[in-house]
Amino acid sequence: QVQLVESGGGLVQPGDSLKLSCAASGLTNSRDNLAWFRQAPGKEREFVGAISWSGSRTYYSDLVKGRFTVSRDNAKNTVYLQLNNLKPEDTAVYYCAFRQGLLLGVTASRQYDYWGQGTQVTVSS
């Protein structure tokens, strides 16, 4: 049974940084890529970034490329999302997501089977 638990969200000012964590359990396959999504009020859930099982490959939305970084520590079964130079438009609930065998770079949320509960990130001055 796959379980994903996000943490690390909060209220920050524009230009600040945050590091989100996603503790994953039940992942055992070398094709277990993990993705991050976000959803702002009144908007659809959108893809942020993803990372391969080994951590050697990543893929990002153009909206966050250069500001956000996905990494993972398989010894801790944890995937991270480093958010730098945050902007008010980054305000959203951030989710990690998984589907066994899904290729890296799949951006459609409907393709993912497992989701965490989300963690709120609010960027405001």
C-alpha positions in Angstrom: 0.0 0.0 0.0 1.5 3.3 -1.1 1.3 6.2 1.3 2.5 9.8 0.7 2.7 12.4 3.4 3.7 16.0 2.6 5.1 18.5 5.1 7.0 21.8 5.2 4.5 24.3 3.9 3.9 27.7 5.5 3.5 31.4 5.1 6.5 33.2 3.6 7.2 36.5 2.0 8.0 37.1 -1.7 11.6 36.1 -2.4 11.8 33.6 0.4 12.5 29.9 0.2 10.8 26.8 1.5 11.7 23.1 1.4 8.8 20.7 1.2 9.0 17.0 2.0 7.1 14.0 0.9 7.5 10.9 3.0 6.7 7.9 0.8 6.1 4.3 1.9 5.2 1.2 -0.2 7.5 2.1 -3.1 9.7 -0.8 -4.2 10.1 -0.6 -7.9 13.0 0.9 -9.9 10.5 2.7 -12.1 8.9 4.5 -9.1 9.1 8.1 -10.3 7.5 10.7 -8.0 5.9 14.0 -9.0 4.9 17.2 -7.4 1.7 19.1 -8.3 0.1 22.2 -6.9 -3.4 23.6 -6.8 -4.4 27.2 -6.2 -7.9 28.2 -5.2 -10.3 28.1 -8.1 -7.6 26.6 -10.5 -6.9 23.1 -11.7 -4.2 21.0 -10.3 -0.9 21.6 -12.2 2.3 19.7 -12.6 5.4 21.2 -10.9 8.2 18.7 -11.3 9.1 15.0 -11.1 12.1 12.9 -10.2 13.2 9.4 -11.2 13.7 6.6 -8.7 17.5 7.0 -8.8 17.3 10.7 -8.6 19.5 11.1 -11.6 16.7 12.5 -13.8 14.3 15.4 -13.2 11.6 17.1 -15.2 10.0 20.5 -14.5 7.2 22.7 -15.5 8.4 25.8 -17.4 6.6 27.9 -14.8 9.0 26.8 -12.0 12.2 25.8 -13.9 15.2 27.5 -12.4 13.4 28.3 -9.1 12.3 24.9 -7.9 14.3 21.8 -7.4 13.1 18.2 -6.8 15.5 15.8 -5.0 15.1 12.5 -3.1 16.8 10.5 -0.4 15.8 6.9 -0.9 17.5 5.9 2.4 14.8 8.1 4.1 12.1 7.3 1.5 11.6 11.0 1.1 11.3 13.3 -1.9 11.9 17.0 -1.5 10.8 20.1 -3.4 13.0 23.1 -2.8 11.2 26.3 -3.6 13.3 29.4 -4.1 12.5 33.0 -5.0 8.9 32.4 -4.2 6.2 34.6 -5.7 2.6 35.3 -4.7 1.4 33.3 -7.7 3.2 30.2 -6.2 0.5 30.2 -3.4 -1.2 26.8 -3.6 -1.6 23.5 -1.9 1.4 21.3 -2.9 0.9 17.6 -3.4 3.2 14.7 -4.2 1.9 12.0 -6.5 2.7 8.5 -7.8 1.6 5.8 -10.2 3.7 2.7 -10.5 5.5 2.4 -13.8 4.5 5.9 -15.0 7.1 7.6 -17.2 9.0 10.6 -15.9 7.5 13.8 -17.3 3.8 12.8 -17.3 2.1 16.0 -16.4 -1.6 15.1 -16.4 -2.8 14.7 -12.8 -5.5 12.2 -13.9 -2.6 9.7 -14.7 -1.6 9.5 -11.1 -3.2 7.0 -8.7 -1.8 8.0 -5.3 -1.8 11.4 -3.7 -0.7 12.9 -0.4 -3.0 15.1 1.7 -1.1 18.2 0.5 0.7 21.0 2.3 -0.2 24.7 2.0 2.3 27.3 0.8 1.2 30.9 1.0 3.4 33.7 -0.4 2.4 37.1 0.8 3.9 40.3 2.0 
